[in-house]
Every structure is written in structure tokens, then in C-alpha cells.
């Protein structure tokens, strides 16, 4: 929805990155909060953020000799480095680090909550202790 503002050079790059961090980042992290983060998901999340930042920066491939463009790999490395340096200067953390921090904060809150809260009860629930009246017997249900 904000692609026009995020990619427009009419706004300063710092403002565009802050807008990105204030709107896109919370949306992505809210959606990823229920994922079990694997190495592959972390890689995809980083790649998605880097790709969006390269689009926001609006860097173009350089012309090396004559009409030859710089190699694609060099272009990706250069623009990714630019994007990450800009994030560091603005003290904005990458999505994987932010997602881990949010999960640990949630775990800390659940661990220190009163016993009566539903999230605390759900985290500490042990199905082996549950009485036989409230749980169904193991095995296939009997046919009627």
C-alpha cells in the first residue's frame, strides 16, 4: 500500500526507511510470531527484508566498461551492504533479531505471570496429569 512513498525519491532515504520500519516491520513480525523459526525461515525473512530495502534505496546497476553492467552478484552484494549500513546508522535491527527478541519477551511475560492467566495455564499444562473424565481414551474411536 505504501510502495509509492517508500520508493519515491521525493522523500529522504532516512524518512523512507523509518516509514518502512514503522509500518512494514510490525506487520511482518506480527505474522511471523506464531512460526517455529527454522534456519530456512530465518534465511527467507532476511532475504525478504533485504530485497525490500534494496527497492527502497533504489540503487541501479553500475556501468563498468562501455555498455556492460556490473555483474548481478556484485550489484546484490553492494546494495545489500548499503542497506545494512543504513539500518545500522539508524539503529534499526534486522527482522530475525527483532522476531527472536519479541518471542523471548513473550516467554518472559508468560513465565512471570500469575497462575490464573490463560497463557500461563496453557504453557504449564501437562496432558498426562489430566483426569480420565476430561480426556478421551487412547486409540481409535469405537464404531457405532
Rosetta silent file (secondary structure, phi, psi, omega in degrees, C-alpha in Angstrom):
SEQUENCE: XXXXXXXXXXXXXXXXXXXXXXXXXXXXXXXXXXXXXXXXXXXXXXXXXXXXXXXXXXXXXXXXXXXXXXXXXXXXXXXXXXXXXXXXXXXXXXXXXXXXXXXXXXXXXXXXXXXXXXXXXXXXXXXXXXXXXXXXXXXXXXXX
SCORE:     score description
SCORE:     0.000 S_00000001
   1 L     0.000  -33.507 -177.887    0.000    0.000    0.000 S_00000001
   2 L  -101.622   16.844 -175.717    2.894    2.381    0.743 S_00000001
   3 H   -58.763  -39.177 -179.655    5.116    1.290   -2.147 S_00000001
   4 H   -60.224  -45.754 -179.665    4.785    4.662   -3.885 S_00000001
   5 H   -70.976  -38.152 -176.785    6.011    6.559   -0.808 S_00000001
   6 H   -69.981  -29.557 -177.033    8.688    4.012    0.045 S_00000001
   7 H  -102.119   -5.553 -177.751   10.248    4.041   -3.429 S_00000001
   8 L   -77.407  134.286  177.985    9.791    7.726   -4.279 S_00000001
   9 L   -82.204    1.707  177.043   12.932    9.849   -4.289 S_00000001
  10 L   -70.002  -23.604  177.936   10.808   12.872   -3.317 S_00000001
  11 L  -103.491  152.553  179.384   11.268   11.805    0.313 S_00000001
  12 L   -68.645  153.653 -178.547   14.626   11.442    2.008 S_00000001
  13 H   -62.874  -38.322  178.225   16.043    7.938    2.286 S_00000001
  14 H   -61.200  -44.004  178.961   16.124    8.166    6.089 S_00000001
  15 H   -65.637  -38.070  179.228   12.424    9.023    6.204 S_00000001
  16 H   -66.467  -40.474  178.848   11.581    6.193    3.816 S_00000001
  17 H   -68.173  -39.212  176.860   13.497    3.656    5.893 S_00000001
  18 H   -65.056  -38.638  175.638   11.837    4.910    9.079 S_00000001
  19 H   -63.086  -42.758  176.846    8.433    4.619    7.388 S_00000001
  20 H   -59.548  -46.296 -179.108    9.354    1.084    6.336 S_00000001
  21 H   -66.969  -32.262 -177.892   10.425    0.239    9.873 S_00000001
  22 H   -82.981  -20.254 -176.063    7.276    1.755   11.363 S_00000001
  23 H  -116.402  -51.290 -174.956    4.749    0.108    9.038 S_00000001
  24 H   -75.795  -44.579 -177.164    6.094   -2.956    7.247 S_00000001
  25 H   -57.418  -50.317  179.075    8.260   -4.362   10.050 S_00000001
  26 H   -61.146  -35.432  179.488    5.467   -4.641   12.667 S_00000001
  27 H   -64.787  -47.342  179.439    3.178   -6.273   10.112 S_00000001
  28 H   -63.904  -44.618 -177.119    5.745   -8.886    9.137 S_00000001
  29 H   -69.600  -31.668  176.087    6.757   -9.582   12.729 S_00000001
  30 H   -65.521  -42.525  179.720    3.142   -9.914   13.848 S_00000001
  31 H   -69.094  -30.216 -177.030    2.552  -12.506   11.146 S_00000001
  32 H   -90.784   -0.160 -175.881    5.761  -14.383   11.947 S_00000001
  33 L   -67.884  -22.977 -179.104    5.214  -14.526   15.702 S_00000001
  34 L   -96.911    0.701  179.083    3.485  -17.904   15.514 S_00000001
  35 L   -77.165  148.610  166.245    6.116  -19.518   13.262 S_00000001
  36 L   -89.374  108.773 -172.648    8.607  -22.038   14.537 S_00000001
  37 L   -72.387  117.317  173.540   11.727  -20.354   13.237 S_00000001
  38 L  -104.178  170.422  177.816   13.953  -22.693   11.292 S_00000001
  39 H   -60.185  -37.579 -179.817   17.182  -21.750    9.549 S_00000001
  40 H   -66.501  -43.080  178.148   15.298  -21.727    6.234 S_00000001
  41 H   -65.462  -38.373  176.733   12.599  -19.367    7.559 S_00000001
  42 H   -62.374  -42.871  179.628   15.274  -17.079    9.008 S_00000001
  43 H   -62.076  -43.098 -179.877   17.040  -17.033    5.642 S_00000001
  44 H   -66.166  -39.979  179.728   13.793  -16.199    3.844 S_00000001
  45 H   -64.205  -44.032  177.536   12.905  -13.465    6.335 S_00000001
  46 H   -63.251  -43.589 -178.960   16.335  -11.844    5.937 S_00000001
  47 H   -63.247  -40.013  179.204   16.146  -12.142    2.155 S_00000001
  48 H   -63.639  -45.819  179.843   12.701  -10.540    2.090 S_00000001
  49 H   -63.300  -44.253 -179.767   13.832   -7.606    4.234 S_00000001
  50 H   -63.287  -40.311  179.967   16.972   -7.085    2.163 S_00000001
  51 H   -64.398  -43.029  178.360   15.048   -7.196   -1.092 S_00000001
  52 H   -63.768  -40.660  179.373   12.558   -4.606    0.150 S_00000001
  53 H   -66.574  -37.970  176.593   15.373   -2.368    1.385 S_00000001
  54 H   -62.538  -37.542  178.001   17.181   -2.606   -1.955 S_00000001
  55 H   -66.628  -40.132  179.556   13.960   -1.499   -3.634 S_00000001
  56 H   -66.301  -43.099 -179.794   13.614    1.423   -1.202 S_00000001
  57 H   -63.604  -35.581  175.868   17.215    2.516   -1.715 S_00000001
  58 L    73.224   29.733  179.410   16.616    2.457   -5.459 S_00000001
  59 L   -70.540  147.942  178.738   20.170    1.604   -6.410 S_00000001
  60 L  -114.764  155.433  176.510   20.897    0.880  -10.051 S_00000001
  61 L   -68.224  136.765 -178.938   23.472   -1.417  -11.584 S_00000001
  62 L   -81.092  151.883  174.800   26.649    0.431  -12.476 S_00000001
  63 E   -91.088  122.804 -175.888   28.091    0.505  -15.948 S_00000001
  64 L   -86.899  -71.643  179.537   31.589   -0.999  -15.815 S_00000001
  65 L  -127.022  123.585  179.227   33.183   -0.746  -19.270 S_00000001
  66 L    67.130 -112.326  179.940   31.363    0.713  -22.239 S_00000001
  67 L  -113.086    8.717  179.996   27.806   -0.569  -22.044 S_00000001
  68 L   -77.514  134.671  176.129   28.462   -3.561  -19.784 S_00000001
  69 E   -87.098  155.885  177.215   26.605   -3.600  -16.497 S_00000001
  70 L   -62.711  151.171  179.777   28.250   -4.725  -13.284 S_00000001
  71 L   -58.183  145.966 -176.096   27.734   -8.423  -12.551 S_00000001
  72 H   -57.732  -42.623 -178.717   24.446   -9.230  -10.845 S_00000001
  73 H   -62.971  -42.332  178.949   26.105  -10.813   -7.803 S_00000001
  74 H   -64.549  -39.524  177.698   28.292   -7.743   -7.252 S_00000001
  75 H   -61.481  -46.565  179.894   25.234   -5.492   -7.555 S_00000001
  76 H   -62.593  -44.945  179.624   23.301   -7.514   -4.955 S_00000001
  77 H   -62.053  -45.040 -178.108   26.259   -7.547   -2.558 S_00000001
  78 H   -63.915  -48.057 -177.172   26.878   -3.809   -2.934 S_00000001
  79 H   -71.303  -33.053  176.115   23.261   -2.741   -2.461 S_00000001
  80 H   -66.156  -41.773  177.391   22.703   -5.162    0.430 S_00000001
  81 H   -60.896  -43.116  177.376   25.776   -3.754    2.152 S_00000001
  82 H   -59.224  -46.298 -178.167   24.421   -0.214    1.615 S_00000001
  83 H   -63.527  -43.681 -179.119   21.046   -1.181    3.082 S_00000001
  84 H   -68.467  -36.581  175.995   22.558   -2.877    6.121 S_00000001
  85 H   -63.895  -39.794  179.355   24.898    0.062    6.785 S_00000001
  86 H   -65.278  -41.527  177.141   21.928    2.411    6.637 S_00000001
  87 H   -61.890  -41.521  178.551   19.999    0.232    9.110 S_00000001
  88 H   -63.030  -42.430  179.069   22.997    0.221   11.459 S_00000001
  89 H   -62.840  -36.636 -179.962   23.286    4.005   11.295 S_00000001
  90 L   -86.613    0.825 -179.971   19.582    4.376   12.142 S_00000001
  91 L    57.935   45.961  177.125   19.912    1.731   14.903 S_00000001
  92 L  -109.516  127.428 -177.826   17.232   -0.497   13.358 S_00000001
  93 L   -86.758  156.490 -179.608   17.618   -4.231   13.945 S_00000001
  94 L   -73.108  164.658 -172.448   17.000   -6.860   11.305 S_00000001
  95 H   -64.415  -35.951 -178.192   13.758   -8.844   11.326 S_00000001
  96 H   -66.437  -44.662  178.334   15.227  -12.114   12.586 S_00000001
  97 H   -64.024  -43.250  179.563   16.788  -10.445   15.627 S_00000001
  98 H   -64.708  -38.768  179.790   13.605   -8.486   16.325 S_00000001
  99 H   -65.736  -42.724  177.378   11.479  -11.629   15.994 S_00000001
 100 H   -62.375  -43.986  179.884   13.698  -13.524   18.447 S_00000001
 101 H   -61.023  -43.295  179.101   13.606  -10.634   20.902 S_00000001
 102 H   -64.098  -40.799  178.712    9.797  -10.466   20.741 S_00000001
 103 H   -64.244  -42.332  179.419    9.464  -14.215   21.302 S_00000001
 104 H   -67.610  -36.747  176.307   11.786  -14.129   24.328 S_00000001
 105 H   -63.355  -40.884  178.314    9.904  -11.126   25.748 S_00000001
 106 H   -65.202  -42.762  178.790    6.638  -13.043   25.379 S_00000001
 107 H   -62.515  -39.847  177.726    8.165  -16.123   27.031 S_00000001
 108 H   -63.282  -42.925  179.136    9.420  -13.966   29.917 S_00000001
 109 H   -63.241  -43.124 -179.549    5.962  -12.451   30.413 S_00000001
 110 H   -64.938  -40.176 -177.899    4.294  -15.870   30.401 S_00000001
 111 H   -68.171  -28.340 -177.085    6.845  -17.278   32.850 S_00000001
 112 H  -102.051    5.123 -179.224    6.363  -14.433   35.319 S_00000001
 113 L   -75.452  164.823  173.074    2.562  -14.131   35.095 S_00000001
 114 L   -67.464  155.853 -176.293    0.113  -15.072   37.782 S_00000001
 115 L   -66.160  -22.253 -174.252   -1.101  -18.657   37.638 S_00000001
 116 L   -78.648  -13.475 -178.745   -4.678  -17.589   36.823 S_00000001
 117 L   -73.276  144.736 -176.665   -3.869  -16.192   33.361 S_00000001
 118 H   -64.192  -36.795 -178.050   -4.801  -18.443   30.425 S_00000001
 119 H   -68.046  -35.975  176.976   -1.388  -18.139   28.749 S_00000001
 120 H   -66.942  -43.561  178.075    0.366  -19.251   31.921 S_00000001
 121 H   -63.339  -40.426 -179.498   -2.012  -22.201   32.293 S_00000001
 122 H   -67.354  -37.162 -178.851   -1.559  -23.195   28.644 S_00000001
 123 H   -71.587  -29.797 -176.021    2.240  -23.053   28.896 S_00000001
 124 L  -102.474    8.445 -177.382    2.324  -25.184   32.043 S_00000001
 125 L   -70.834  136.158  178.404   -0.394  -27.687   31.033 S_00000001
 126 L  -122.462  111.453 -176.298    0.581  -31.339   31.273 S_00000001
 127 L   -66.675  -22.531 -179.933   -1.780  -33.725   29.430 S_00000001
 128 L   -69.566  -26.802 -178.210   -0.533  -36.738   31.434 S_00000001
 129 L   -82.866  -21.060 -176.505   -1.933  -35.253   34.644 S_00000001
 130 L   -58.249  137.613 -178.215   -5.379  -34.590   33.162 S_00000001
 131 L   -68.115  158.993 -176.643   -8.048  -36.833   34.649 S_00000001
 132 L   -69.854  -21.294  179.702   -9.569  -39.615   32.549 S_00000001
 133 L   -69.458  -32.405 -175.130  -13.021  -37.978   32.686 S_00000001
 134 L   -95.998   -8.580  178.472  -11.918  -34.928   30.693 S_00000001
 135 L  -121.126  150.107 -178.651   -9.741  -36.678   28.102 S_00000001
 136 L   -80.753  154.614 -178.884  -10.713  -39.356   25.640 S_00000001
 137 L   -69.495  153.093  179.660   -9.116  -42.801   25.832 S_00000001
 138 L   -69.312  157.031  177.468   -6.193  -43.548   23.538 S_00000001
 139 L   104.173  178.502 -178.914   -6.757  -45.479   20.353 S_00000001
 140 L   -72.486  139.854  178.076   -9.261  -45.450   17.537 S_00000001
 141 L   -62.436  146.849  179.314  -12.830  -44.443   18.470 S_00000001
 142 L   -69.274  142.813 -179.581  -15.285  -47.328   18.704 S_00000001
 143 L   -78.407  143.658  179.835  -17.556  -47.758   15.681 S_00000001
 144 L   -87.689    0.000    0.000  -21.267  -47.158   16.236 S_00000001
